[in-house]
Amino acid sequence: MNAKLLRLLPIPLLVLIACQSNDDESMRHPPADIVVSRSSTPFPDMFLEALPPISSLTREHFDKKYPELNAEQLNLKWNAAKSSPMMFTRSYINAWYDDLATLSKIGPVGPCFGDAHIDNFGFLWKGSWTFTYNDFDDVGRCPVIFDALRFFTTVSFALNDTFEVETIRNAYLGFLNGDSLSTHVSDSYKPKADDLNTLLLSKLVKGSKLVDKVADLPVTPTERKKIFEAITASLNRPSDLTLLDIKGIIKNSGGSAGHKRYDVLARKPNGELQLLELKESTAPASERGSWAVTDKISRLEFAKILWGKDIPWHMTFPVINSVPYQLRSKNKTGMNFDKMQAGEQILFFTEEAYAIAQVHKLSIRGTPEYGVWLAAYTPFMVERYTQIVKNAN
């Protein structure tokens, strides 16, 4: 890490993280140089509390978390997930919250991203390009420390460097306490709006119809009518959009594997074609614990917390046949962090941590105790999911 980069970030709270071995028993004891308070702390001691042992985390365990999927969908999801610990962590978000919900202490509950992993951020077109969180499937209210732990687990998989993860973690703690983000690295990566939209239209549209693809899911005339009516009803100004065509999409990997997804072609009053994505949602994974029994927030309410009044006109949450969906622009793009140098990754992940902290700071402060807890249990979860994938293969 060079000195110039470090000057962009808040001063770290130094926490040493020891390596852990792969067996279940070793993971029940903290590394010697991590001191975890076991008396008045509001945070759980995951070294002592009985999370489901790794030996019990078989395919059957994970399949049971997704009863809505059929055998073929479960098989596709499993095979894609076990390709890496990162992919596995991303794919089985229900299991993440189900396991942590068994802990006796959960810390403060507040608005959560739910699936706060590094690849759920990207550029979204909102009249101009904005680098932001882009997946609302699992937003809700949850223990914010579990939300942050999920983010830093994926950061650790991406960087595999204790000091670099520590730098981002300490920046996050500072952001919780009001520190500002001095460098928005995303400003240097913004795509050209016209180029991306033109490319999408050339690939997916012919005239006023979506191009047929081999993997398309059939949409009956009755389904089409019902979907179009639901989308129109969800818009603030229905007259701003004329819906032209729809195609179903097959999604076999990730947390959304097996759930319905559609490309939607629409036209604005000025004649401009718009590509939208309609994505089926399920009950948010962040609300699978007892904390959500009496206190929930909707996806729209979370969008208002995240963006204030600056919610994209196309970002709505229609309900079709009693099933919730998210409508968003197809004019969006993610980041390929694998092709970046470590310094660029750190700046991007710090910008993501800043966005997360703006929501988390409604519920928690960046105390040294919280920093120590994240320092102790991020490698714990990294090792846990690494071993799960080893066993799966």
C-alpha positions as MATLAB code, in Angstrom:
seq = 'MNAKLLRLLPIPLLVLIACQSNDDESMRHPPADIVVSRSSTPFPDMFLEALPPISSLTREHFDKKYPELNAEQLNLKWNAAKSSPMMFTRSYINAWYDDLATLSKIGPVGPCFGDAHIDNFGFLWKGSWTFTYNDFDDVGRCPVIFDALRFFTTVSFALNDTFEVETIRNAYLGFLNGDSLSTHVSDSYKPKADDLNTLLLSKLVKGSKLVDKVADLPVTPTERKKIFEAITASLNRPSDLTLLDIKGIIKNSGGSAGHKRYDVLARKPNGELQLLELKESTAPASERGSWAVTDKISRLEFAKILWGKDIPWHMTFPVINSVPYQLRSKNKTGMNFDKMQAGEQILFFTEEAYAIAQVHKLSIRGTPEYGVWLAAYTPFMVERYTQIVKNAN';
ca = [
       0.000    0.000    0.000;
       1.627    3.300   -1.011;
       1.676    6.406    1.159;
      -0.436    8.431   -1.260;
      -3.275    5.913   -1.041;
      -3.115    5.736    2.744;
      -3.491    9.523    2.980;
      -6.903    9.159    1.350;
      -8.191    6.996    4.178;
      -8.800    7.584    7.900;
      -6.107    6.542   10.367;
      -6.495    2.800   11.052;
      -7.416    1.310   14.407;
      -4.684   -1.343   14.550;
      -6.073   -4.835   15.096;
      -3.956   -7.921   14.469;
      -5.706  -10.912   12.935;
      -4.214  -14.368   13.381;
      -4.617  -17.224   10.909;
      -7.134  -19.933   11.748;
      -7.016  -23.612   10.955;
      -9.691  -25.405    8.936;
     -11.293  -27.698   11.499;
     -14.519  -26.920   13.328;
     -13.040  -27.061   16.808;
     -10.360  -24.438   16.173;
     -12.993  -22.012   14.954;
     -14.689  -22.008   18.356;
     -11.696  -20.209   19.944;
     -10.484  -16.696   19.131;
      -6.905  -16.125   17.950;
      -4.597  -15.362   20.859;
      -4.150  -11.697   19.911;
      -7.864  -10.932   19.542;
      -9.517   -9.912   22.806;
     -13.287  -10.298   22.664;
     -15.246   -9.001   25.649;
     -17.664  -11.606   26.988;
     -19.501   -9.563   29.580;
     -21.167   -6.285   28.645;
     -20.579   -6.332   24.885;
     -23.710   -6.013   22.719;
     -21.949   -8.144   20.130;
     -22.099  -11.959   19.972;
     -19.095  -14.150   20.689;
     -19.212  -16.481   17.703;
     -16.234  -18.469   18.950;
     -18.290  -19.669   21.911;
     -21.857  -19.750   20.619;
     -22.952  -22.829   18.733;
     -23.415  -21.934   15.089;
     -24.282  -25.012   13.017;
     -21.017  -26.994   12.768;
     -19.373  -27.066    9.356;
     -19.781  -30.828    9.169;
     -23.571  -30.322    9.149;
     -23.493  -27.763    6.330;
     -24.131  -30.218    3.543;
     -25.994  -29.681    0.307;
     -29.212  -30.812    2.015;
     -28.778  -28.046    4.596;
     -28.547  -25.375    1.899;
     -31.243  -26.828   -0.354;
     -33.745  -26.547    2.501;
     -33.248  -22.781    2.550;
     -34.867  -22.490   -0.906;
     -38.084  -24.572   -0.894;
     -39.452  -22.577   -3.846;
     -36.813  -24.042   -6.207;
     -37.241  -27.371   -8.000;
     -34.615  -30.124   -8.157;
     -33.069  -28.890  -11.399;
     -32.846  -25.317  -10.157;
     -31.294  -26.431   -6.877;
     -28.724  -28.490   -8.753;
     -27.766  -25.578  -10.995;
     -27.527  -23.258   -7.995;
     -25.322  -25.683   -6.053;
     -22.930  -26.361   -8.917;
     -22.479  -22.663   -9.616;
     -22.068  -21.786   -5.928;
     -19.335  -24.288   -5.102;
     -16.983  -22.794   -7.702;
     -15.508  -20.509   -5.023;
     -16.069  -19.385   -1.415;
     -17.029  -15.938   -2.707;
     -19.693  -17.375   -5.011;
     -20.981  -19.677   -2.281;
     -21.316  -16.808    0.185;
     -23.187  -14.784   -2.419;
     -25.476  -17.642   -3.467;
     -26.834  -18.800   -0.109;
     -27.803  -15.577    1.601;
     -30.753  -17.245    3.374;
     -28.334  -19.589    5.134;
     -26.137  -16.644    6.158;
     -28.950  -15.002    8.109;
     -30.481  -18.254    9.365;
     -27.158  -19.243   10.948;
     -26.529  -15.850   12.534;
     -30.123  -15.628   13.779;
     -29.302  -18.385   16.280;
     -26.903  -16.108   18.205;
     -28.062  -14.777   21.569;
     -26.676  -11.271   20.987;
     -27.276   -9.508   17.706;
     -26.325   -5.886   18.305;
     -28.453   -2.961   17.112;
     -31.152   -3.539   14.502;
     -31.668   -1.008   11.728;
     -31.921   -0.535    7.962;
     -29.792   -3.123    6.170;
     -28.648   -3.745    2.608;
     -29.157   -7.449    3.287;
     -26.861   -8.738    0.564;
     -24.077   -6.215    1.004;
     -21.353   -7.879   -1.053;
     -18.829   -6.103   -3.245;
     -20.428   -7.075   -6.578;
     -23.842   -5.669   -5.681;
     -22.564   -2.174   -6.417;
     -22.294   -0.628   -9.840;
     -23.271    2.261  -12.069;
     -26.974    2.989  -12.318;
     -28.468    5.487  -14.741;
     -30.525    8.086  -12.861;
     -30.389   10.859  -15.435;
     -26.636   10.706  -14.876;
     -24.392    7.845  -13.824;
     -24.333    7.063  -10.099;
     -22.127    4.454   -8.434;
     -24.468    2.871   -5.913;
     -25.968   -0.246   -4.427;
     -28.112   -1.926   -7.070;
     -29.806   -5.038   -5.638;
     -32.862   -4.534   -3.428;
     -33.900   -8.193   -3.127;
     -32.854   -8.544    0.494;
     -32.973   -5.031    1.922;
     -34.852   -4.571    5.161;
     -34.173   -4.242    8.870;
     -31.628   -6.538   10.476;
     -28.699   -6.551   12.907;
     -26.406   -4.111   11.095;
     -23.297   -5.928   12.328;
     -24.376   -8.991   10.288;
     -24.790   -6.751    7.243;
     -21.298   -5.303    7.690;
     -19.828   -8.732    8.391;
     -21.183   -9.980    5.062;
     -19.590   -7.063    3.226;
     -16.180   -7.493    4.851;
     -16.234  -11.242    4.288;
     -16.530  -10.637    0.542;
     -13.896   -7.880    0.704;
     -11.568  -10.404    2.329;
     -12.205  -12.976   -0.395;
     -11.407  -10.350   -3.035;
      -8.254   -8.904   -1.469;
      -6.837  -11.768    0.608;
      -4.693   -9.253    2.482;
      -5.226   -8.584    6.181;
      -3.779   -5.062    6.186;
      -5.784   -3.946    3.149;
      -9.019   -5.271    4.664;
      -8.133   -3.516    7.911;
      -7.660   -0.228    6.073;
     -11.152   -0.439    4.557;
     -12.681   -1.568    7.850;
     -11.191    1.403    9.687;
     -12.415    3.739    6.976;
     -15.922    2.282    7.482;
     -15.702    2.898   11.237;
     -14.670    6.480   10.564;
     -17.541    6.965    8.120;
     -19.960    5.802   10.821;
     -18.652    8.640   12.979;
     -19.032   11.304   10.304;
     -15.806   11.117    8.293;
     -16.190   12.138    4.660;
     -15.006   10.252    1.582;
     -12.138   12.250    0.097;
     -11.858   10.373   -3.197;
     -14.726    9.044   -5.322;
     -12.726    6.713   -7.544;
     -15.905    5.792   -9.427;
     -15.882    9.239  -11.057;
     -13.005    8.043  -13.243;
     -14.871    4.922  -14.374;
     -18.249    6.283  -15.408;
     -19.398    4.779  -18.714;
     -20.769    6.863  -21.542;
     -24.541    6.689  -21.237;
     -25.267    6.833  -24.944;
     -22.686    4.174  -25.767;
     -24.077    1.647  -23.283;
     -27.714    2.248  -24.147;
     -26.962    2.042  -27.880;
     -25.061   -1.206  -27.355;
     -27.919   -2.736  -25.351;
     -30.491   -1.748  -27.947;
     -28.380   -3.127  -30.805;
     -28.016   -6.480  -29.025;
     -31.510   -6.950  -27.663;
     -33.906   -4.970  -29.858;
     -35.030   -5.134  -33.465;
     -37.513   -2.440  -34.393;
     -39.946   -2.281  -31.490;
     -39.470   -5.914  -30.442;
     -37.018   -7.721  -28.199;
     -34.792  -10.211  -30.006;
     -35.649  -13.871  -29.382;
     -33.000  -15.917  -27.619;
     -32.704  -19.680  -27.162;
     -32.909  -19.371  -23.376;
     -36.047  -17.220  -23.366;
     -38.860  -18.213  -21.036;
     -42.264  -18.075  -22.752;
     -44.632  -15.283  -21.721;
     -48.285  -15.903  -22.566;
     -50.536  -13.043  -23.757;
     -52.401  -13.221  -20.444;
     -49.165  -12.983  -18.441;
     -47.941  -10.135  -20.622;
     -51.136   -8.141  -20.030;
     -51.019   -8.699  -16.271;
     -47.328   -7.758  -16.030;
     -47.781   -4.622  -18.115;
     -50.750   -3.542  -15.984;
     -48.746   -4.048  -12.771;
     -45.761   -2.087  -14.090;
     -47.976    0.773  -15.277;
     -49.763    0.937  -11.924;
     -46.420    1.145  -10.091;
     -45.132    4.173  -12.029;
     -45.494    7.671  -10.588;
     -46.432    8.965  -14.040;
     -47.770    6.032  -16.103;
     -48.092    8.224  -19.193;
     -44.303    8.619  -19.267;
     -43.858    5.090  -20.569;
     -45.425    2.972  -23.305;
     -44.693   -0.727  -22.798;
     -43.866   -2.511  -26.059;
     -42.491   -5.993  -25.444;
     -41.347   -8.483  -22.793;
     -39.121  -11.576  -22.691;
     -38.484  -14.006  -19.842;
     -34.889  -14.741  -18.825;
     -33.352  -17.833  -17.260;
     -31.061  -17.156  -14.261;
     -29.270  -20.208  -12.884;
     -26.630  -18.827  -10.545;
     -26.228  -16.465   -7.613;
     -28.746  -15.561   -4.946;
     -31.486  -15.060   -7.564;
     -31.082  -18.461   -9.193;
     -34.420  -19.977  -10.182;
     -36.378  -16.757   -9.807;
     -38.197  -15.126  -12.708;
     -36.631  -12.222  -14.540;
     -37.825  -10.292  -17.578;
     -36.444   -7.837  -20.109;
     -39.021   -5.136  -20.813;
     -38.900   -2.772  -23.788;
     -40.621    0.589  -23.397;
     -40.791    3.941  -25.156;
     -40.740    7.394  -23.580;
     -42.931   10.228  -24.921;
     -39.960   11.659  -26.852;
     -39.663    8.366  -28.765;
     -36.564    7.166  -26.908;
     -36.487    3.406  -26.327;
     -35.824    2.198  -22.785;
     -34.714   -1.258  -21.690;
     -35.966   -2.222  -18.248;
     -35.454   -5.294  -16.095;
     -38.236   -6.822  -14.020;
     -36.829   -9.065  -11.317;
     -38.778  -11.422   -9.072;
     -38.129  -11.016   -5.363;
     -38.810  -13.230   -2.388;
     -39.046  -12.383    1.294;
     -35.848  -10.466    2.179;
     -33.180  -12.692    3.690;
     -32.327   -9.869    6.083;
     -35.741  -10.347    7.727;
     -35.504  -14.084    8.388;
     -34.621  -13.597   12.053;
     -36.836  -12.964   15.065;
     -35.824   -9.280   14.928;
     -38.187   -8.776   11.958;
     -41.363  -10.091   13.581;
     -42.745   -6.665   14.461;
     -40.441   -4.191   12.743;
     -39.924   -4.171    8.960;
     -39.331   -1.655    6.207;
     -40.335   -1.966    2.572;
     -37.939   -1.893   -0.358;
     -39.299    1.505   -1.336;
     -38.694    2.828    2.179;
     -35.118    1.573    2.001;
     -34.652    3.280   -1.387;
     -35.737    6.555    0.229;
     -33.219    6.027    3.049;
     -30.450    5.336    0.534;
     -31.248    8.018   -2.059;
     -33.654   10.438   -0.419;
     -35.879   12.038   -3.067;
     -33.450   11.074   -5.840;
     -35.080    7.703   -6.592;
     -34.838    6.801  -10.309;
     -38.172    7.149  -12.096;
     -37.913    3.540  -13.289;
     -37.178    2.097   -9.820;
     -40.501    0.683   -8.655;
     -41.670   -2.420   -6.831;
     -44.776   -3.876   -8.519;
     -46.609   -6.917   -7.159;
     -47.750   -9.533   -9.697;
     -49.906  -12.488   -8.615;
     -49.050  -11.654   -4.990;
     -45.314  -11.944   -5.787;
     -43.082   -8.875   -5.279;
     -40.875   -7.664   -8.128;
     -38.286   -4.962   -8.633;
     -38.308   -2.836  -11.793;
     -35.029   -1.158  -12.692;
     -33.215    0.175  -15.719;
     -31.238   -2.253  -17.854;
     -28.973    0.726  -18.509;
     -26.583   -0.229  -15.709;
     -23.205   -1.850  -15.409;
     -21.174   -3.579  -12.725;
     -17.445   -3.532  -12.088;
     -14.888   -6.208  -12.950;
     -12.751   -5.987   -9.832;
     -10.695   -9.024  -10.844;
      -9.057   -6.972  -13.595;
      -8.087   -4.111  -11.267;
      -4.888   -3.564   -9.353;
      -5.153   -3.893   -5.572;
      -4.935   -0.117   -5.093;
      -7.940    0.460   -7.349;
      -9.898   -2.291   -5.618;
      -9.220   -0.739   -2.219;
     -10.490    2.645   -3.361;
     -13.656    1.114   -4.818;
     -14.345   -1.040   -1.753;
     -13.779    2.023    0.435;
     -16.366    3.909   -1.615;
     -18.759    0.988   -1.122;
     -18.022    1.017    2.619;
     -18.871    4.721    2.651;
     -22.273    4.061    1.049;
     -22.974    1.270    3.527;
     -21.956    3.426    6.478;
     -24.379    6.205    5.489;
     -27.215    3.754    6.184;
     -25.629    1.884    9.099;
     -24.816    5.065   11.030;
     -28.532    5.481   11.645;
     -28.168    2.528   14.041;
     -24.551    2.133   15.170;
     -21.375    4.077   15.937;
     -17.865    3.206   14.828;
     -16.561    2.271   18.262;
     -13.250    0.480   18.901;
     -15.258   -2.442   20.279;
     -17.180   -2.761   17.011;
     -13.890   -2.641   15.106;
     -12.438   -5.439   17.213;
     -15.558   -7.551   16.649;
     -15.351   -7.148   12.858;
     -11.608   -7.865   12.974;
     -12.195  -11.101   14.850;
     -15.156  -12.506   12.980;
     -14.468  -11.533    9.388;
     -11.680  -14.148    9.139;
     -13.930  -16.526   11.071;
     -16.572  -16.325    8.335;
     -13.957  -16.421    5.576;
     -12.593  -19.663    6.991;
     -16.074  -21.068    7.561;
     -17.154  -20.590    3.942;
     -13.785  -21.666    2.571;
     -14.152  -24.970    4.414;
     -17.770  -25.383    3.274;
     -16.649  -25.136   -0.355;
     -13.784  -27.573    0.214;
     -16.251  -30.079    1.623;
     -18.693  -29.456   -1.245;
     -16.046  -30.347   -3.810;
];
